[in-house]
Amino acid sequence: MNYDEQKIRRAFSEKDWQEIKTHDTWQIFKIMAEFVDGFEKLSKIGPCVSVFGSARTAPGHRFYQLAEEIAFKLTKEGYGIITGGGPGIMEAANKGAKTAGGKSVGLNIELPFEQSSNPFIDPDKLITFDYFFVRKLMFIKYAQGFVVLPGGFGTMDELFEALTLIQTKKIGKFPIVLAGKEYWSGLLTWIKTTLVEEKMIDPKDLNLLYIADSADEAVAHINEFYSRYLLKPNF
């Protein structure tokens, strides 16, 4: 039982508590507890960039090295780094932030195959979630930009969630960098030749994405964006 669950528990008699826990209603309190825990911890960290990518990318791989370098350089520019807290690209980004002496945040998720957190997250900035949708909100609410490295379904989910929220003006625009031109070029070609040509999106929506092939390009794009716009939280 975590701290927030204890606070909720004290508001009920033992009989009512057991009744609540046997019904779907209990999920509401678990969800509330995750939101409260996330808001309380992340509201204090300052400007951050969320870094996404595959958990399967091994140390030494060029994308692992790219993620580490991007995170290192972003940290030197004053940003904290938020990742999903696991191995692969997430580990690389947390490692880069840690090496640079910056804030290293991990938003881990409970999964059937037990994703463990990587060792480069600041101990007071590791949060573990049961619910993907709560976790995704934290990635967006407390980030001033996304850097998306090669990844699978989860990475695509987080990328298109941000694009949808910006496109529909549910959140303010922030920079989204796709790192690794070769990996992303096929997706961008499909978006241009299918989504745009079939009028599923406006051609201007392409401006929401920026492709970078190096850490310097990625960092420069985010810095250039905030030379024109104020840093501010989402929602």
C-alpha positions as CSV (number, residue, x, y, z in Angstrom):
1,M,0.0,0.0,0.0
2,N,1.6,3.3,-1.0
3,Y,1.3,6.6,0.8
4,D,-1.6,8.0,-1.2
5,E,-3.6,4.7,-0.8
6,Q,-3.1,5.1,3.0
7,K,-4.6,8.6,2.9
8,I,-7.6,7.3,1.0
9,R,-8.0,4.3,3.3
10,R,-8.2,6.6,6.4
11,A,-11.3,8.3,5.0
12,F,-13.4,5.1,5.3
13,S,-14.5,2.6,7.9
14,E,-13.0,-0.9,7.6
15,K,-16.4,-2.2,6.4
16,D,-16.8,0.4,3.7
17,W,-13.1,0.0,2.7
18,Q,-13.5,-3.7,2.1
19,E,-16.8,-3.0,0.2
20,I,-15.0,-0.5,-2.1
21,K,-12.1,-2.8,-2.8
22,T,-14.4,-5.6,-4.1
23,H,-15.9,-3.4,-6.8
24,D,-14.7,-1.5,-9.9
25,T,-15.1,1.7,-7.9
26,W,-11.8,0.9,-6.3
27,Q,-10.1,1.6,-9.6
28,I,-11.1,5.3,-9.4
29,F,-9.2,5.6,-6.1
30,K,-6.1,3.8,-7.6
31,I,-6.2,6.2,-10.6
32,M,-6.6,9.2,-8.3
33,A,-3.6,8.1,-6.3
34,E,-1.5,7.7,-9.4
35,F,-2.4,11.2,-10.5
36,V,-1.7,12.7,-7.1
37,D,1.6,11.0,-6.7
38,G,2.7,12.0,-10.2
39,F,1.6,15.6,-9.9
40,E,3.2,16.1,-6.5
41,K,6.6,14.7,-7.6
42,L,6.8,16.1,-11.1
43,S,5.5,19.6,-10.4
44,K,8.8,20.5,-8.7
45,I,11.3,19.3,-11.4
46,G,11.3,22.3,-13.8
47,P,11.7,22.3,-17.6
48,C,12.1,18.8,-19.0
49,V,12.3,16.9,-22.3
50,S,10.7,13.5,-22.6
51,V,12.8,11.0,-24.5
52,F,11.2,7.9,-26.1
53,G,12.5,4.8,-27.8
54,S,12.8,1.1,-27.8
55,A,13.4,-0.9,-24.6
56,R,15.2,-3.4,-26.8
57,T,18.1,-1.2,-27.9
58,A,21.4,-2.6,-26.5
59,P,24.2,-0.5,-25.1
60,G,26.7,0.2,-27.8
61,H,24.1,0.5,-30.5
62,R,24.2,3.7,-32.5
63,F,20.7,4.7,-31.3
64,Y,21.6,4.0,-27.7
65,Q,24.6,6.3,-28.1
66,L,22.6,8.9,-29.8
67,A,20.0,8.9,-27.0
68,E,22.7,9.2,-24.4
69,E,24.4,12.1,-26.2
70,I,21.1,14.0,-26.8
71,A,20.1,13.7,-23.1
72,F,23.6,14.8,-22.0
73,K,23.5,17.9,-24.2
74,L,19.9,18.8,-23.3
75,T,20.8,18.5,-19.6
76,K,23.8,20.9,-20.2
77,E,21.2,23.3,-21.6
78,G,19.2,23.2,-18.4
79,Y,16.6,20.7,-19.2
80,G,15.7,17.6,-17.1
81,I,15.2,14.3,-18.8
82,I,12.0,12.2,-18.5
83,T,11.9,8.6,-19.8
84,G,9.8,5.6,-19.4
85,G,12.3,4.4,-16.8
86,G,13.2,1.0,-18.4
87,P,16.1,-0.3,-20.4
88,G,17.3,0.4,-23.9
89,I,16.8,4.0,-25.2
90,M,15.2,4.9,-21.8
91,E,18.3,3.8,-20.0
92,A,20.6,5.6,-22.4
93,A,18.7,8.9,-21.9
94,N,18.7,8.6,-18.1
95,K,22.4,7.8,-18.3
96,G,23.2,10.9,-20.3
97,A,21.3,13.1,-17.9
98,K,23.0,11.5,-14.9
99,T,26.4,11.8,-16.4
100,A,25.8,15.5,-17.1
101,G,24.7,16.0,-13.5
102,G,21.1,16.9,-14.4
103,K,17.7,15.7,-13.4
104,S,16.9,12.2,-14.4
105,V,13.3,11.1,-14.2
106,G,11.8,7.7,-14.8
107,L,8.1,7.0,-15.2
108,N,8.1,3.2,-15.1
109,I,5.1,0.9,-15.8
110,E,4.0,-2.3,-14.2
111,L,3.9,-5.0,-16.9
112,P,3.3,-8.8,-16.9
113,F,7.0,-9.3,-17.9
114,E,8.2,-7.1,-15.1
115,Q,10.0,-4.1,-16.7
116,S,12.6,-3.1,-14.1
117,S,13.8,0.5,-13.8
118,N,17.3,1.4,-15.0
119,P,20.0,2.4,-12.5
120,F,20.4,6.0,-13.8
121,I,17.2,7.5,-12.5
122,D,17.4,9.8,-9.5
123,P,15.9,7.8,-6.6
124,D,13.5,10.6,-5.7
125,K,12.3,10.9,-9.3
126,L,11.2,7.3,-10.0
127,I,7.5,6.8,-10.2
128,T,5.9,3.5,-11.1
129,F,2.4,3.4,-12.7
130,D,-0.2,0.7,-13.2
131,Y,-2.1,2.7,-15.9
132,F,-0.7,3.7,-19.2
133,F,-3.0,6.6,-19.7
134,V,-1.9,8.2,-16.4
135,R,1.7,7.7,-17.3
136,K,1.2,9.2,-20.8
137,L,-0.3,12.3,-19.2
138,M,2.8,12.8,-17.1
139,F,5.0,12.5,-20.1
140,I,3.1,15.4,-21.8
141,K,2.2,17.6,-18.9
142,Y,5.7,18.0,-17.6
143,A,7.7,18.1,-20.8
144,Q,8.6,21.0,-22.9
145,G,9.5,18.8,-25.8
146,F,9.7,15.2,-27.1
147,V,12.7,13.5,-28.6
148,V,11.6,10.3,-30.2
149,L,14.2,7.7,-31.1
150,P,13.6,4.4,-33.0
151,G,11.1,2.2,-31.2
152,G,8.0,0.0,-31.6
153,F,4.3,0.3,-30.8
154,G,4.7,2.0,-27.4
155,T,7.0,4.7,-29.0
156,M,4.5,5.2,-31.8
157,D,1.6,5.5,-29.3
158,E,3.4,8.2,-27.4
159,L,4.4,10.1,-30.6
160,F,0.9,10.1,-32.1
161,E,-0.7,11.0,-28.8
162,A,1.3,14.2,-28.6
163,L,0.7,15.0,-32.3
164,T,-3.1,14.5,-31.8
165,L,-3.2,16.7,-28.7
166,I,-1.3,19.5,-30.4
167,Q,-3.2,19.2,-33.7
168,T,-6.5,19.5,-31.8
169,K,-5.2,22.3,-29.6
170,K,-5.8,20.4,-26.4
171,I,-2.3,21.3,-25.4
172,G,0.1,24.1,-26.5
173,K,2.6,23.4,-29.3
174,F,6.0,22.1,-28.3
175,P,8.9,20.7,-30.3
176,I,8.8,17.1,-31.4
177,V,12.1,15.8,-32.7
178,L,12.4,12.4,-34.6
179,A,16.0,11.4,-34.1
180,G,17.4,9.1,-36.7
181,K,16.6,10.2,-40.3
182,E,17.0,6.7,-41.9
183,Y,14.6,5.1,-39.4
184,W,11.9,7.7,-39.7
185,S,12.1,8.5,-43.4
186,G,9.6,5.8,-44.4
187,L,7.0,6.9,-41.9
188,L,7.4,10.6,-43.0
189,T,7.1,9.6,-46.7
190,W,3.9,7.7,-45.9
191,I,2.4,10.6,-44.0
192,K,3.2,13.0,-46.9
193,T,2.1,10.7,-49.8
194,T,-0.9,9.1,-48.1
195,L,-2.3,11.2,-45.2
196,V,-1.7,14.5,-46.8
197,E,-2.6,13.5,-50.4
198,E,-5.8,11.8,-49.1
199,K,-6.6,15.0,-47.1
200,M,-6.6,13.1,-43.8
201,I,-4.4,15.8,-42.3
202,D,-3.5,19.4,-43.3
203,P,-0.1,19.9,-45.0
204,K,0.8,22.3,-42.2
205,D,0.6,19.5,-39.7
206,L,3.9,18.3,-41.1
207,N,5.5,21.3,-39.4
208,L,4.8,19.6,-36.0
209,L,7.7,17.2,-36.7
210,Y,11.4,17.8,-37.1
211,I,13.9,15.2,-38.1
212,A,17.4,15.3,-36.7
213,D,20.3,13.1,-37.5
214,S,22.6,14.3,-34.7
215,A,22.4,15.3,-31.1
216,D,23.4,18.8,-31.9
217,E,20.6,19.1,-34.4
218,A,18.0,17.9,-31.9
219,V,19.2,20.2,-29.2
220,A,19.5,23.2,-31.5
221,H,15.9,22.7,-32.7
222,I,14.5,22.7,-29.1
223,N,16.6,25.7,-28.1
224,E,15.5,27.6,-31.3
225,F,11.8,26.8,-30.5
226,Y,12.1,28.3,-27.0
227,S,14.0,31.3,-28.3
228,R,10.5,32.2,-29.8
229,Y,8.1,30.8,-27.2
230,L,8.0,30.9,-23.4
231,L,8.6,27.7,-21.5
232,K,5.3,26.7,-19.9
233,P,3.6,23.5,-18.6
234,N,0.9,21.8,-20.6
235,F,-2.8,21.5,-19.7
